[in-house]
Amino acid sequence: MDPSEPITNGRELALRMNAAFPGRDWIAMLMDCCPRDYVEWHLQEEMVPPEAILTAAGQLLAQAEVDRDGAL
């Protein structure tokens, strides 16, 4: 999955987050913006997640990219 592609639904976001944070509870990392059940519900839906979730996920994914580039 190309990181520059827009996220069109919750399942795509879940796949992207799982790839960036394997073996980690990345949903807990998103809980700074929203309750866990709210995040989990939106990850199962075929709709664009709310802006708060997308913003928090985008920040985490950007940091993961920086960390990965720094490790090379």
Distance bins in CASP14 RR format, pairs under 12 A and 6 or more apart:
PFRMAT RR
TARGET T0000
AUTHOR 0000-0000-0000
RMODE 2
METHOD distances of the structure
MODEL  1
1 7 0 0 0 0 1 0 0 0 0 0 0
1 8 0 0 0 0 0 1 0 0 0 0 0
1 11 0 0 0 0 0 1 0 0 0 0 0
1 12 1 0 0 1 0 0 0 0 0 0 0
1 13 0 0 0 0 0 1 0 0 0 0 0
1 14 0 0 0 0 0 1 0 0 0 0 0
1 15 1 0 0 1 0 0 0 0 0 0 0
1 16 1 0 1 0 0 0 0 0 0 0 0
1 17 0 0 0 0 0 1 0 0 0 0 0
1 18 0 0 0 0 0 1 0 0 0 0 0
1 19 1 0 0 1 0 0 0 0 0 0 0
1 20 0 0 0 0 1 0 0 0 0 0 0
1 61 0 0 0 0 0 1 0 0 0 0 0
2 12 0 0 0 0 0 1 0 0 0 0 0
2 15 0 0 0 0 0 1 0 0 0 0 0
2 16 0 0 0 0 1 0 0 0 0 0 0
2 19 0 0 0 0 0 1 0 0 0 0 0
3 12 0 0 0 0 0 1 0 0 0 0 0
3 13 0 0 0 0 0 1 0 0 0 0 0
3 15 0 0 0 0 0 1 0 0 0 0 0
3 16 1 0 0 1 0 0 0 0 0 0 0
3 17 0 0 0 0 0 1 0 0 0 0 0
3 19 0 0 0 0 1 0 0 0 0 0 0
3 20 0 0 0 0 1 0 0 0 0 0 0
3 57 0 0 0 0 0 1 0 0 0 0 0
3 58 0 0 0 0 1 0 0 0 0 0 0
3 60 0 0 0 0 0 1 0 0 0 0 0
3 61 1 0 0 1 0 0 0 0 0 0 0
3 62 0 0 0 0 1 0 0 0 0 0 0
3 64 0 0 0 0 1 0 0 0 0 0 0
3 65 1 0 0 1 0 0 0 0 0 0 0
3 68 0 0 0 0 0 1 0 0 0 0 0
3 69 0 0 0 0 0 1 0 0 0 0 0
4 16 0 0 0 0 0 1 0 0 0 0 0
4 58 0 0 0 0 0 1 0 0 0 0 0
4 61 0 0 0 0 0 1 0 0 0 0 0
4 62 0 0 0 0 0 1 0 0 0 0 0
4 65 0 0 0 0 0 1 0 0 0 0 0
5 12 0 0 0 0 1 0 0 0 0 0 0
5 13 0 0 0 0 0 1 0 0 0 0 0
5 15 0 0 0 0 0 1 0 0 0 0 0
5 16 0 0 0 0 1 0 0 0 0 0 0
5 61 0 0 0 0 0 1 0 0 0 0 0
6 12 0 0 0 0 1 0 0 0 0 0 0
6 13 0 0 0 0 0 1 0 0 0 0 0
6 16 0 0 0 0 0 1 0 0 0 0 0
6 48 0 0 0 0 1 0 0 0 0 0 0
6 49 0 0 0 0 0 1 0 0 0 0 0
6 54 0 0 0 0 1 0 0 0 0 0 0
6 58 0 0 0 0 0 1 0 0 0 0 0
7 13 1 0 1 0 0 0 0 0 0 0 0
7 14 0 0 0 0 1 0 0 0 0 0 0
7 15 0 0 0 0 1 0 0 0 0 0 0
7 16 1 0 0 1 0 0 0 0 0 0 0
7 17 0 0 0 0 1 0 0 0 0 0 0
7 42 0 0 0 0 0 1 0 0 0 0 0
7 43 0 0 0 0 0 1 0 0 0 0 0
7 47 0 0 0 0 0 1 0 0 0 0 0
7 48 1 0 0 1 0 0 0 0 0 0 0
7 49 1 0 0 1 0 0 0 0 0 0 0
7 50 0 0 0 0 0 1 0 0 0 0 0
7 51 0 0 0 0 0 1 0 0 0 0 0
7 53 0 0 0 0 1 0 0 0 0 0 0
7 54 1 0 0 1 0 0 0 0 0 0 0
7 55 0 0 0 0 0 1 0 0 0 0 0
7 57 1 0 0 1 0 0 0 0 0 0 0
7 58 0 0 0 0 1 0 0 0 0 0 0
7 61 0 0 0 0 1 0 0 0 0 0 0
8 15 0 0 0 0 0 1 0 0 0 0 0
8 16 0 0 0 0 0 1 0 0 0 0 0
8 45 0 0 0 0 0 1 0 0 0 0 0
8 46 0 0 0 0 1 0 0 0 0 0 0
8 47 0 0 0 0 1 0 0 0 0 0 0
8 48 1 0 0 1 0 0 0 0 0 0 0
8 49 0 0 0 0 1 0 0 0 0 0 0
8 54 0 0 0 0 0 1 0 0 0 0 0
9 15 0 0 0 0 0 1 0 0 0 0 0
9 16 0 0 0 0 0 1 0 0 0 0 0
9 42 0 0 0 0 1 0 0 0 0 0 0
9 43 0 0 0 0 1 0 0 0 0 0 0
9 44 0 0 0 0 1 0 0 0 0 0 0
9 45 1 0 0 1 0 0 0 0 0 0 0
9 46 1 0 1 0 0 0 0 0 0 0 0
9 47 1 0 1 0 0 0 0 0 0 0 0
9 48 1 0 0 1 0 0 0 0 0 0 0
9 49 1 0 0 1 0 0 0 0 0 0 0
9 53 0 0 0 0 0 1 0 0 0 0 0
9 54 0 0 0 0 0 1 0 0 0 0 0
10 16 0 0 0 0 1 0 0 0 0 0 0
10 17 0 0 0 0 1 0 0 0 0 0 0
10 18 0 0 0 0 0 1 0 0 0 0 0
10 27 0 0 0 0 0 1 0 0 0 0 0
10 30 0 0 0 0 0 1 0 0 0 0 0
10 39 0 0 0 0 1 0 0 0 0 0 0
10 40 0 0 0 0 0 1 0 0 0 0 0
10 41 0 0 0 0 1 0 0 0 0 0 0
10 42 1 0 1 0 0 0 0 0 0 0 0
10 43 1 0 1 0 0 0 0 0 0 0 0
10 44 1 0 0 1 0 0 0 0 0 0 0
10 45 1 0 1 0 0 0 0 0 0 0 0
10 46 1 0 0 1 0 0 0 0 0 0 0
10 47 1 0 0 1 0 0 0 0 0 0 0
10 48 1 0 0 1 0 0 0 0 0 0 0
10 49 1 0 1 0 0 0 0 0 0 0 0
10 50 0 0 0 0 0 1 0 0 0 0 0
10 53 0 0 0 0 1 0 0 0 0 0 0
10 54 0 0 0 0 1 0 0 0 0 0 0
10 57 0 0 0 0 1 0 0 0 0 0 0
11 17 0 0 0 0 0 1 0 0 0 0 0
11 18 0 0 0 0 0 1 0 0 0 0 0
11 40 0 0 0 0 0 1 0 0 0 0 0
11 42 0 0 0 0 1 0 0 0 0 0 0
11 43 1 0 0 1 0 0 0 0 0 0 0
11 44 1 0 0 1 0 0 0 0 0 0 0
11 45 1 0 0 1 0 0 0 0 0 0 0
11 46 1 0 0 1 0 0 0 0 0 0 0
11 47 0 0 0 0 0 1 0 0 0 0 0
11 48 0 0 0 0 0 1 0 0 0 0 0
11 49 0 0 0 0 1 0 0 0 0 0 0
12 18 0 0 0 0 0 1 0 0 0 0 0
12 19 0 0 0 0 0 1 0 0 0 0 0
12 42 0 0 0 0 0 1 0 0 0 0 0
12 43 0 0 0 0 1 0 0 0 0 0 0
12 44 0 0 0 0 0 1 0 0 0 0 0
12 45 0 0 0 0 0 1 0 0 0 0 0
12 46 0 0 0 0 1 0 0 0 0 0 0
12 47 0 0 0 0 0 1 0 0 0 0 0
12 48 0 0 0 0 1 0 0 0 0 0 0
12 49 0 0 0 0 1 0 0 0 0 0 0
12 54 0 0 0 0 0 1 0 0 0 0 0
12 57 0 0 0 0 0 1 0 0 0 0 0
13 19 0 0 0 0 0 1 0 0 0 0 0
13 20 0 0 0 0 0 1 0 0 0 0 0
13 26 0 0 0 0 0 1 0 0 0 0 0
13 27 0 0 0 0 0 1 0 0 0 0 0
13 30 0 0 0 0 1 0 0 0 0 0 0
13 39 0 0 0 0 1 0 0 0 0 0 0
13 40 0 0 0 0 0 1 0 0 0 0 0
13 42 0 0 0 0 1 0 0 0 0 0 0
13 43 1 0 0 1 0 0 0 0 0 0 0
13 44 0 0 0 0 0 1 0 0 0 0 0
13 45 0 0 0 0 0 1 0 0 0 0 0
13 46 0 0 0 0 0 1 0 0 0 0 0
13 47 0 0 0 0 0 1 0 0 0 0 0
13 48 0 0 0 0 1 0 0 0 0 0 0
13 49 1 0 1 0 0 0 0 0 0 0 0
13 50 0 0 0 0 0 1 0 0 0 0 0
13 53 1 0 0 1 0 0 0 0 0 0 0
13 54 1 0 0 1 0 0 0 0 0 0 0
13 55 0 0 0 0 0 1 0 0 0 0 0
13 56 0 0 0 0 0 1 0 0 0 0 0
13 57 1 0 1 0 0 0 0 0 0 0 0
13 58 0 0 0 0 1 0 0 0 0 0 0
13 60 0 0 0 0 0 1 0 0 0 0 0
13 61 0 0 0 0 1 0 0 0 0 0 0
14 20 0 0 0 0 0 1 0 0 0 0 0
14 21 0 0 0 0 0 1 0 0 0 0 0
14 26 0 0 0 0 1 0 0 0 0 0 0
14 27 0 0 0 0 1 0 0 0 0 0 0
14 30 0 0 0 0 0 1 0 0 0 0 0
14 39 0 0 0 0 1 0 0 0 0 0 0
14 40 0 0 0 0 1 0 0 0 0 0 0
14 41 0 0 0 0 0 1 0 0 0 0 0
14 42 0 0 0 0 1 0 0 0 0 0 0
14 43 1 0 1 0 0 0 0 0 0 0 0
14 44 0 0 0 0 1 0 0 0 0 0 0
14 45 0 0 0 0 0 1 0 0 0 0 0
14 46 0 0 0 0 0 1 0 0 0 0 0
14 49 0 0 0 0 1 0 0 0 0 0 0
14 53 0 0 0 0 0 1 0 0 0 0 0
14 57 0 0 0 0 1 0 0 0 0 0 0
15 21 0 0 0 0 0 1 0 0 0 0 0
15 22 0 0 0 0 0 1 0 0 0 0 0
15 26 0 0 0 0 0 1 0 0 0 0 0
15 43 0 0 0 0 1 0 0 0 0 0 0
15 57 0 0 0 0 0 1 0 0 0 0 0
15 61 0 0 0 0 0 1 0 0 0 0 0
16 22 0 0 0 0 0 1 0 0 0 0 0
16 26 0 0 0 0 1 0 0 0 0 0 0
16 43 0 0 0 0 0 1 0 0 0 0 0
16 49 0 0 0 0 0 1 0 0 0 0 0
16 54 0 0 0 0 0 1 0 0 0 0 0
16 57 1 0 0 1 0 0 0 0 0 0 0
16 58 0 0 0 0 1 0 0 0 0 0 0
16 60 0 0 0 0 0 1 0 0 0 0 0
16 61 1 0 0 1 0 0 0 0 0 0 0
16 62 0 0 0 0 0 1 0 0 0 0 0
16 64 0 0 0 0 1 0 0 0 0 0 0
16 65 0 0 0 0 0 1 0 0 0 0 0
17 23 0 0 0 0 0 1 0 0 0 0 0
17 24 0 0 0 0 1 0 0 0 0 0 0
17 25 0 0 0 0 0 1 0 0 0 0 0
17 26 1 0 1 0 0 0 0 0 0 0 0
17 27 0 0 0 0 1 0 0 0 0 0 0
17 28 0 0 0 0 0 1 0 0 0 0 0
17 29 0 0 0 0 1 0 0 0 0 0 0
17 30 1 0 0 1 0 0 0 0 0 0 0
17 39 0 0 0 0 0 1 0 0 0 0 0
17 40 0 0 0 0 0 1 0 0 0 0 0
17 43 0 0 0 0 1 0 0 0 0 0 0
17 49 0 0 0 0 0 1 0 0 0 0 0
17 53 0 0 0 0 0 1 0 0 0 0 0
17 54 0 0 0 0 0 1 0 0 0 0 0
17 56 0 0 0 0 0 1 0 0 0 0 0
17 57 1 0 0 1 0 0 0 0 0 0 0
17 58 0 0 0 0 1 0 0 0 0 0 0
17 59 0 0 0 0 0 1 0 0 0 0 0
17 60 1 0 0 1 0 0 0 0 0 0 0
17 61 1 0 0 1 0 0 0 0 0 0 0
17 64 0 0 0 0 1 0 0 0 0 0 0
18 24 0 0 0 0 1 0 0 0 0 0 0
18 25 0 0 0 0 0 1 0 0 0 0 0
18 26 1 0 0 1 0 0 0 0 0 0 0
18 27 0 0 0 0 1 0 0 0 0 0 0
18 43 0 0 0 0 0 1 0 0 0 0 0
18 57 0 0 0 0 0 1 0 0 0 0 0
18 61 0 0 0 0 0 1 0 0 0 0 0
18 64 0 0 0 0 0 1 0 0 0 0 0
19 26 0 0 0 0 0 1 0 0 0 0 0
19 61 0 0 0 0 1 0 0 0 0 0 0
19 64 0 0 0 0 1 0 0 0 0 0 0
19 65 0 0 0 0 0 1 0 0 0 0 0
19 68 0 0 0 0 0 1 0 0 0 0 0
20 26 1 0 0 1 0 0 0 0 0 0 0
20 29 0 0 0 0 0 1 0 0 0 0 0
20 57 0 0 0 0 1 0 0 0 0 0 0
20 58 0 0 0 0 1 0 0 0 0 0 0
20 59 0 0 0 0 0 1 0 0 0 0 0
20 60 1 0 0 1 0 0 0 0 0 0 0
20 61 1 0 1 0 0 0 0 0 0 0 0
20 62 0 0 0 0 1 0 0 0 0 0 0
20 63 0 0 0 0 1 0 0 0 0 0 0
20 64 1 0 1 0 0 0 0 0 0 0 0
20 65 0 0 0 0 1 0 0 0 0 0 0
20 66 0 0 0 0 0 1 0 0 0 0 0
20 67 0 0 0 0 1 0 0 0 0 0 0
20 68 0 0 0 0 1 0 0 0 0 0 0
21 27 0 0 0 0 1 0 0 0 0 0 0
21 28 0 0 0 0 0 1 0 0 0 0 0
21 29 1 0 0 1 0 0 0 0 0 0 0
21 30 0 0 0 0 0 1 0 0 0 0 0
21 57 0 0 0 0 0 1 0 0 0 0 0
21 60 1 0 0 1 0 0 0 0 0 0 0
21 61 0 0 0 0 1 0 0 0 0 0 0
21 63 0 0 0 0 0 1 0 0 0 0 0
21 64 1 0 0 1 0 0 0 0 0 0 0
21 65 0 0 0 0 0 1 0 0 0 0 0
21 67 0 0 0 0 0 1 0 0 0 0 0
21 68 0 0 0 0 0 1 0 0 0 0 0
22 64 0 0 0 0 0 1 0 0 0 0 0
23 29 0 0 0 0 0 1 0 0 0 0 0
24 30 0 0 0 0 0 1 0 0 0 0 0
24 60 0 0 0 0 0 1 0 0 0 0 0
24 64 0 0 0 0 1 0 0 0 0 0 0
25 31 0 0 0 0 1 0 0 0 0 0 0
25 36 0 0 0 0 1 0 0 0 0 0 0
25 39 0 0 0 0 0 1 0 0 0 0 0
25 40 0 0 0 0 0 1 0 0 0 0 0
25 60 0 0 0 0 0 1 0 0 0 0 0
26 32 0 0 0 0 0 1 0 0 0 0 0
26 36 0 0 0 0 0 1 0 0 0 0 0
26 39 0 0 0 0 1 0 0 0 0 0 0
26 40 0 0 0 0 0 1 0 0 0 0 0
26 43 0 0 0 0 0 1 0 0 0 0 0
26 53 0 0 0 0 0 1 0 0 0 0 0
26 56 0 0 0 0 0 1 0 0 0 0 0
26 57 0 0 0 0 1 0 0 0 0 0 0
26 58 0 0 0 0 0 1 0 0 0 0 0
26 60 1 0 0 1 0 0 0 0 0 0 0
26 61 0 0 0 0 1 0 0 0 0 0 0
26 63 0 0 0 0 0 1 0 0 0 0 0
26 64 0 0 0 0 1 0 0 0 0 0 0
27 33 0 0 0 0 0 1 0 0 0 0 0
27 34 0 0 0 0 0 1 0 0 0 0 0
27 35 0 0 0 0 0 1 0 0 0 0 0
27 36 1 0 0 1 0 0 0 0 0 0 0
27 37 0 0 0 0 0 1 0 0 0 0 0
27 38 0 0 0 0 0 1 0 0 0 0 0
27 39 1 0 1 0 0 0 0 0 0 0 0
27 40 1 0 0 1 0 0 0 0 0 0 0
27 41 0 0 0 0 0 1 0 0 0 0 0
27 42 0 0 0 0 0 1 0 0 0 0 0
27 43 1 0 0 1 0 0 0 0 0 0 0
27 44 0 0 0 0 0 1 0 0 0 0 0
27 53 0 0 0 0 0 1 0 0 0 0 0
27 56 0 0 0 0 0 1 0 0 0 0 0
27 57 0 0 0 0 0 1 0 0 0 0 0
27 60 0 0 0 0 0 1 0 0 0 0 0
28 34 0 0 0 0 0 1 0 0 0 0 0
28 35 0 0 0 0 0 1 0 0 0 0 0
28 36 1 0 0 1 0 0 0 0 0 0 0
28 39 0 0 0 0 1 0 0 0 0 0 0
28 40 0 0 0 0 0 1 0 0 0 0 0
28 56 0 0 0 0 0 1 0 0 0 0 0
28 60 0 0 0 0 0 1 0 0 0 0 0
29 36 0 0 0 0 0 1 0 0 0 0 0
29 39 0 0 0 0 1 0 0 0 0 0 0
29 53 0 0 0 0 0 1 0 0 0 0 0
29 56 1 0 0 1 0 0 0 0 0 0 0
29 57 0 0 0 0 1 0 0 0 0 0 0
29 58 0 0 0 0 0 1 0 0 0 0 0
29 59 0 0 0 0 1 0 0 0 0 0 0
29 60 1 0 1 0 0 0 0 0 0 0 0
29 61 0 0 0 0 0 1 0 0 0 0 0
29 63 0 0 0 0 1 0 0 0 0 0 0
29 64 0 0 0 0 0 1 0 0 0 0 0
30 36 0 0 0 0 1 0 0 0 0 0 0
30 37 0 0 0 0 0 1 0 0 0 0 0
30 38 0 0 0 0 1 0 0 0 0 0 0
30 39 1 0 1 0 0 0 0 0 0 0 0
30 40 0 0 0 0 1 0 0 0 0 0 0
30 42 0 0 0 0 1 0 0 0 0 0 0
30 43 0 0 0 0 1 0 0 0 0 0 0
30 49 0 0 0 0 1 0 0 0 0 0 0
30 50 0 0 0 0 0 1 0 0 0 0 0
30 52 0 0 0 0 1 0 0 0 0 0 0
30 53 1 0 0 1 0 0 0 0 0 0 0
30 54 0 0 0 0 0 1 0 0 0 0 0
30 55 0 0 0 0 1 0 0 0 0 0 0
30 56 1 0 1 0 0 0 0 0 0 0 0
30 57 1 0 0 1 0 0 0 0 0 0 0
30 58 0 0 0 0 1 0 0 0 0 0 0
30 59 0 0 0 0 1 0 0 0 0 0 0
30 60 1 0 0 1 0 0 0 0 0 0 0
30 61 0 0 0 0 0 1 0 0 0 0 0
31 37 0 0 0 0 1 0 0 0 0 0 0
31 38 0 0 0 0 1 0 0 0 0 0 0
31 39 1 0 0 1 0 0 0 0 0 0 0
31 40 0 0 0 0 0 1 0 0 0 0 0
31 52 0 0 0 0 0 1 0 0 0 0 0
31 53 0 0 0 0 0 1 0 0 0 0 0
31 56 0 0 0 0 1 0 0 0 0 0 0
31 57 0 0 0 0 0 1 0 0 0 0 0
31 60 0 0 0 0 0 1 0 0 0 0 0
32 39 0 0 0 0 0 1 0 0 0 0 0
32 52 0 0 0 0 1 0 0 0 0 0 0
32 53 0 0 0 0 0 1 0 0 0 0 0
32 55 0 0 0 0 0 1 0 0 0 0 0
32 56 1 0 0 1 0 0 0 0 0 0 0
32 57 0 0 0 0 0 1 0 0 0 0 0
32 59 0 0 0 0 1 0 0 0 0 0 0
32 60 0 0 0 0 1 0 0 0 0 0 0
33 39 1 0 0 1 0 0 0 0 0 0 0
33 42 0 0 0 0 0 1 0 0 0 0 0
33 49 0 0 0 0 0 1 0 0 0 0 0
33 50 0 0 0 0 1 0 0 0 0 0 0
33 51 0 0 0 0 1 0 0 0 0 0 0
33 52 1 0 1 0 0 0 0 0 0 0 0
33 53 1 0 0 1 0 0 0 0 0 0 0
33 54 0 0 0 0 1 0 0 0 0 0 0
33 55 1 0 0 1 0 0 0 0 0 0 0
33 56 1 0 1 0 0 0 0 0 0 0 0
33 57 0 0 0 0 1 0 0 0 0 0 0
33 58 0 0 0 0 0 1 0 0 0 0 0
33 59 0 0 0 0 1 0 0 0 0 0 0
33 60 0 0 0 0 0 1 0 0 0 0 0
34 40 0 0 0 0 1 0 0 0 0 0 0
34 41 0 0 0 0 1 0 0 0 0 0 0
34 42 0 0 0 0 1 0 0 0 0 0 0
34 43 0 0 0 0 0 1 0 0 0 0 0
34 49 0 0 0 0 1 0 0 0 0 0 0
34 50 1 0 0 1 0 0 0 0 0 0 0
34 51 0 0 0 0 0 1 0 0 0 0 0
34 52 1 0 1 0 0 0 0 0 0 0 0
34 53 1 0 0 1 0 0 0 0 0 0 0
34 54 0 0 0 0 0 1 0 0 0 0 0
34 55 0 0 0 0 0 1 0 0 0 0 0
34 56 1 0 0 1 0 0 0 0 0 0 0
34 57 0 0 0 0 0 1 0 0 0 0 0
35 41 0 0 0 0 1 0 0 0 0 0 0
35 42 0 0 0 0 0 1 0 0 0 0 0
35 52 0 0 0 0 0 1 0 0 0 0 0
35 53 0 0 0 0 0 1 0 0 0 0 0
36 42 0 0 0 0 0 1 0 0 0 0 0
36 43 0 0 0 0 0 1 0 0 0 0 0
36 53 0 0 0 0 0 1 0 0 0 0 0
37 43 0 0 0 0 0 1 0 0 0 0 0
37 44 0 0 0 0 0 1 0 0 0 0 0
38 44 0 0 0 0 0 1 0 0 0 0 0
38 45 0 0 0 0 0 1 0 0 0 0 0
38 49 0 0 0 0 1 0 0 0 0 0 0
38 50 0 0 0 0 1 0 0 0 0 0 0
38 52 0 0 0 0 1 0 0 0 0 0 0
38 53 0 0 0 0 1 0 0 0 0 0 0
38 56 0 0 0 0 0 1 0 0 0 0 0
39 45 0 0 0 0 0 1 0 0 0 0 0
39 49 0 0 0 0 1 0 0 0 0 0 0
39 50 0 0 0 0 1 0 0 0 0 0 0
39 52 0 0 0 0 1 0 0 0 0 0 0
39 53 1 0 0 1 0 0 0 0 0 0 0
39 54 0 0 0 0 0 1 0 0 0 0 0
39 56 0 0 0 0 1 0 0 0 0 0 0
39 57 0 0 0 0 1 0 0 0 0 0 0
40 49 0 0 0 0 0 1 0 0 0 0 0
40 53 0 0 0 0 0 1 0 0 0 0 0
41 47 0 0 0 0 0 1 0 0 0 0 0
41 49 0 0 0 0 1 0 0 0 0 0 0
41 50 0 0 0 0 0 1 0 0 0 0 0
41 53 0 0 0 0 0 1 0 0 0 0 0
42 48 0 0 0 0 1 0 0 0 0 0 0
42 49 1 0 1 0 0 0 0 0 0 0 0
42 50 1 0 0 1 0 0 0 0 0 0 0
42 51 0 0 0 0 0 1 0 0 0 0 0
42 52 0 0 0 0 1 0 0 0 0 0 0
42 53 1 0 1 0 0 0 0 0 0 0 0
42 54 0 0 0 0 1 0 0 0 0 0 0
42 56 0 0 0 0 0 1 0 0 0 0 0
42 57 0 0 0 0 0 1 0 0 0 0 0
43 49 1 0 0 1 0 0 0 0 0 0 0
43 50 0 0 0 0 0 1 0 0 0 0 0
43 53 0 0 0 0 1 0 0 0 0 0 0
43 54 0 0 0 0 0 1 0 0 0 0 0
43 57 0 0 0 0 1 0 0 0 0 0 0
45 53 0 0 0 0 0 1 0 0 0 0 0
47 53 0 0 0 0 0 1 0 0 0 0 0
47 54 0 0 0 0 0 1 0 0 0 0 0
48 54 1 0 0 1 0 0 0 0 0 0 0
48 57 0 0 0 0 0 1 0 0 0 0 0
49 55 0 0 0 0 1 0 0 0 0 0 0
49 56 0 0 0 0 1 0 0 0 0 0 0
49 57 1 0 0 1 0 0 0 0 0 0 0
49 58 0 0 0 0 0 1 0 0 0 0 0
50 56 0 0 0 0 0 1 0 0 0 0 0
50 57 0 0 0 0 0 1 0 0 0 0 0
51 57 0 0 0 0 0 1 0 0 0 0 0
51 58 0 0 0 0 0 1 0 0 0 0 0
52 58 0 0 0 0 0 1 0 0 0 0 0
52 59 0 0 0 0 0 1 0 0 0 0 0
53 59 0 0 0 0 0 1 0 0 0 0 0
53 60 0 0 0 0 0 1 0 0 0 0 0
54 60 0 0 0 0 0 1 0 0 0 0 0
54 61 0 0 0 0 0 1 0 0 0 0 0
55 61 0 0 0 0 0 1 0 0 0 0 0
55 62 0 0 0 0 0 1 0 0 0 0 0
56 62 0 0 0 0 0 1 0 0 0 0 0
56 63 0 0 0 0 0 1 0 0 0 0 0
57 63 0 0 0 0 0 1 0 0 0 0 0
57 64 0 0 0 0 0 1 0 0 0 0 0
58 64 0 0 0 0 1 0 0 0 0 0 0
58 65 0 0 0 0 1 0 0 0 0 0 0
58 66 0 0 0 0 0 1 0 0 0 0 0
59 65 0 0 0 0 0 1 0 0 0 0 0
59 66 0 0 0 0 0 1 0 0 0 0 0
60 66 0 0 0 0 0 1 0 0 0 0 0
60 67 0 0 0 0 0 1 0 0 0 0 0
61 67 0 0 0 0 0 1 0 0 0 0 0
61 68 0 0 0 0 0 1 0 0 0 0 0
62 68 0 0 0 0 0 1 0 0 0 0 0
62 69 0 0 0 0 0 1 0 0 0 0 0
63 69 0 0 0 0 0 1 0 0 0 0 0
63 70 0 0 0 0 0 1 0 0 0 0 0
64 70 0 0 0 0 0 1 0 0 0 0 0
64 71 0 0 0 0 0 1 0 0 0 0 0
65 71 0 0 0 0 0 1 0 0 0 0 0
65 72 0 0 0 0 0 1 0 0 0 0 0
66 72 0 0 0 0 0 1 0 0 0 0 0
END
